[in-house]
């Protein structure tokens, strides 16, 4: 099992070329699936750009590095906690810890190394942003257990995966102006709704296996209404983002910046086939582009 490349790997050739021991650690941190760190990174960029940090490319680069490292660390932690469940699900049974390719002790060591990289990024931030970033540790640690106790683990993931918007904003704009914090609150709320939507799409791949092993998800909870449910969350995301843009720049023309990302999310819903795992995976991955479109909107609005 140690040389198995999981079905949804995006870089089979690159990962397969690595020596087997290194490959196992790359797979454990999901380096073969960059979509995860893109989705973690984009809210960071949104916070920086909407706060007016258009010239802070050094900060954006640091946040990208941090997203790669901490997404990897989160995946390692998730696999350590979920090893027993992963063995029972076809798509995840080949994961390094679940398959025995990487021991739990070695996985904890790899997790610590990735956290050290995250610490290096943290030290580049001012203390207020550092406090905000560190406040995410508890929610991140709790996330793997949410699928056991709630039908909406995607909502918890939304809170965690959107946290970078808070960090990026506070690093650029601080946290003293309450009227400005209303902009951030709307941006963050929209990001949470976006995450719930795309992770529900992702969860479509596992509905049958999840039902067998008792894992809960929004995709299972919505049943035959996934398409309308995802649509509702995407509409809510756009509504919150419109509010954020309006509070930041009360100009109807600024709202036009959201048309591309709104159109893309509509395309996802309209072309989603809820009974086709490949279709769901493709729509999920397309949120890398959705994140870019939203970043461009934040750049336009924050550049006022």
Secondary structure, 3 states (H helix, E strand, C coil): CCCCCCCCCCCHHHHHCCCHHHHHHHHHCCCCCCHHHHHHHHHHHHHHHHCCCCCCHHHHHHHHHHHHHHHHHHHHHHHHHCHHHHCCCCCCCCCHHHHCCCCHHHHHHHHHHHHHHHHHHHCCCCHHHHHHHHCHHHHHHHHHHHHHHCCCHHHHHHHHHCHHHHHHHHHHHCCCCHHHHHHHHHHHHHHHHHHHHHHHHHHHHHHHHHHHHCCCCHHHHHHHHHHHHHHHHHHHHHHHHHHHHHHHCCCHHHHHHHHHHHHHHHHHHHCCCCCCHHHHHHHHHCHHHHHHHHHHHHHHHHCC
